[in-house]
Amino acid sequence: MKIGIRRPSAKKMFRARTTSRAKRAVKKALIPGYGKKGRGWITNPKKAVYNKVYHKTTIGLGGLLKKLFK
């Protein structure tokens, strides 16, 4: 488990904003309940716990800049 600052990846940020947006829109139209808050705990509890801990123990570059210039 990582603790500290997350390193941004330009490639992953680009993919998340382009390719995945279309896929999410299609899934949301076809699958009832897709993308709703709390759904991750139902589909994959182990991954949901990992993500919860990861996001609480690390900080992104944007969050770090906010804290510095606040």
N, C-alpha and C positions, 0 to 999 in steps of 0.2 A: 504494500500500500504506500502510495506516495504522500509525503507531507511537505508542504511548502508551496512554491510558486509553480503554476502550470505553464508550460511553454506553448505559445500559440503556433498552430500549423496553418499556413496560408492555403495549402492544398485541401485540407479538411474543411476549413471555413468556406472555401469556394464551393466544394461539393455539397455542403450542407445548405447553402443558399440557392443552389440551382437544381441539381439532379433530384435531391430528396424532396424538395418542395412539391414537385409534380406527383411523386409517388404518394406522399402524405395526403394530397388532395383527393386522389383516386381512392385510397383506402378509407378516408373519412366519409366519402360518398357511398361506398359499398358496405363497410363493416359498421354495424351499430355499436356505439360505445368506443370506437377507435379514437385515441388521442385525448380521452377524458382524464381528468386529474385522478390519480390513484390507481389507474389501470395496471401499472407496472407491478404493483404488489400482487395482483391476481395472476398475471401471465408468467412472471418469473421473479419470485420473492428473493432468491439468492442475489440476482443481479441488482434488484432494487435496493437491498441492504448495502451492497458494495458501493453503488452510486451515491447513496445518501451519506455514507461515511467519507467517501472520496471528496465530495463537494463541501463537506464541513471541515476537512483537514487541509485542503489546498485553497489557493487563491489565484484567480486569473489576473492577467495583466491589467485589464480594465478596472477591476476591483482594487488592485494595488495602487493605480494612479488616482482613483477616487479618494482613497485614504490619505495619500500623500498631499494632495492639493485641496483638502477639505478645510 
